[in-house]
Amino acid sequence: MINRRSFIQGIGGTATSFPMPALAGSLIPAQKELRLGLDASSSMYPSSSLDEARWKIQRDGHVAALRDPEIQHLLILGRVLVRAFLWSSGNRGFKELHAARNLIRTEADAERVAQVIAEETPSVQLTNATEHGMLLQRCRQLAAEAPRVVIDVSSDEEPTEDQVLLCQNERDTLAHQGWTVNTLGIGMTAYEGLRYSVQTPDGFSRLVNSWADYPVGIRQKLALELM
């Protein structure tokens, strides 16, 4: 594993084995990889109307945050590679939005990510139970493309009893790799569960009281983890 210090030394001339992201037109490597996890489980659809669903609030909250000038400035300044994932449970409950994968060098790059997320609606295959441990596991299996990796998890559910051990094992493995997991809990129960079982020691957890507060909460959370 290459730590941040050795990566910086590598830029100055010392050989390093850390792979640079294969992004067309980019001569400067990403310094941080931000992995956005969007909960696509059945808990996002408590009503029959998708227009009123929690999924739409979550999706649009991410879109608004990525279009926020302060967030865009931090993404550009930090040379952040953004990747977005839908997750729920099981082998089919994980999907990367490949078109959203982008090294943010300009406001237009951030807008492209926002637009891809804005157009996304989960398929029926994704709307299952909520398995936080599966999300961490699948993220771990994807190679890092920057010296720092931050996984961003939002949920209105705490890990179930059968998921707690997997969450903690995956969390500890990610922490050992030097990766960070930050969480946003909607409601106190979710917040406490995520903080206890999902957040890495160097990460943080944020609380919003309801879905009505989510758009402000996710923007504040992104600003904090990008600083």
Buried (B, 14 or more C-beta within 10 A) or exposed (E): EBEEEBBEBBEEEEEBEBEEBEBEEBEEBBBBBBBBBBBBBBBBBEEEEEEEBBBBBBBBBBBBBBBBEEBBBBBBEBBBBBBBBBBBBEEEBBBBBEBBBBBBBEBEBBBBBBBBBBEBEBEEEBBBBBBBBBBBBBBBEEEBBBBBBBBBBBBBBBBBEEBBEBBBBBBEBBBEEBBBBBBBBBBEEBBBBBBBBBBBEEBBBBBBEEBEBBBEBBBBBBBEBBE
